[in-house]
Structures are given as structure tokens and as C-alpha cells.
Amino acid sequence: MRSIKFILSAALLLGALTAFAPARARFHAHLVKADPAVNDTVSTTPKAVRLWFSEPVELALSRVRVVRVGGDTLETGALRHEGSLASTAAADLAAPIATPGTYVVTYHVVARDGHPTTGKYTFVV
């Protein structure tokens, strides 16, 4: 009898803990898609870097940088949403990429609920 109560208690506790796991994951804006894509090789110079997240992001508290490996940081315009999608962060490149190579996109975005997400990925020109 005692072992059945223990098993039922453990199952209820495990169920309660897993029920809250998806709710915690909602609090961070995870990168869903990017253009240029993660680990992509592009033959033409991108005009902008566009990032799509799982949650709406506050652009005033967010930043995106593009750096050539072994080189300089590319100048970008102000962050903007792509169309009316509040879950995007896009930045136009101030000048076309002149040097082929590997580029690193780093981002720090803040979801509307205040939770930050930081990450990076590369693409090749």
C-alpha cells in the first residue's frame, strides 16, 4: 500500500513539474529563422539581416551585430520589425559586403515580458 502511494505521489509531482515546463520556455524569445540563414553560404551580398523569434521582441532593448571573422564590424541601420511582425528584428546593412568570408551575427533581444536572449550564428559570403 505504501509503495502505491509513493508511486502515485511521484507521478503527480512529475506531472505537475512537466506541466509548467512549456510555460517557462515561453518567457524567452528563441531564434526560429534567419536571413541569411544559419550556416548558409550566399553568393550575393545580403542587404539586411533578418531574425524571426518565437516571441515578440522589444527593439529598443535589443541589438544585432554583424562581424567578419578576422575583420571589422559591419555598420547597420536601426533595428526594425519586418512588416508588422513584432517577433522579428531586422537591420539593413549600411554598405554591401565587399570582402568574401565568414560573418558572425550576434544578437541580444529582450522579449516583451523582459526576459533576454543572446545568441550567434555564422554565414559565408
C-alpha angles and dihedrals in degrees: 000000000000093000092051091054090048092050092047092048092049092048092050092048092048091048092050092049095049091046089064097044096084090049091056091049090056091066095074127063104232121198108255102171140356138197113235084038125238110279091357126149113218126193096199126055112259115235093208144007113238124190127188119201135192092241136035112273133212106234095196089064097039136080139189126196131188117202130177110229105255090006147071135309111258117236113242136187124245118297115263138175116257102247110313095329108122090190092068135084118194131176126187116224110242092218135013116268105264100182123061114226146093117316128197120212112201122187138185112186131174119214117226090258090059100256113135128220124193127189147136142210138179137233131180129228 
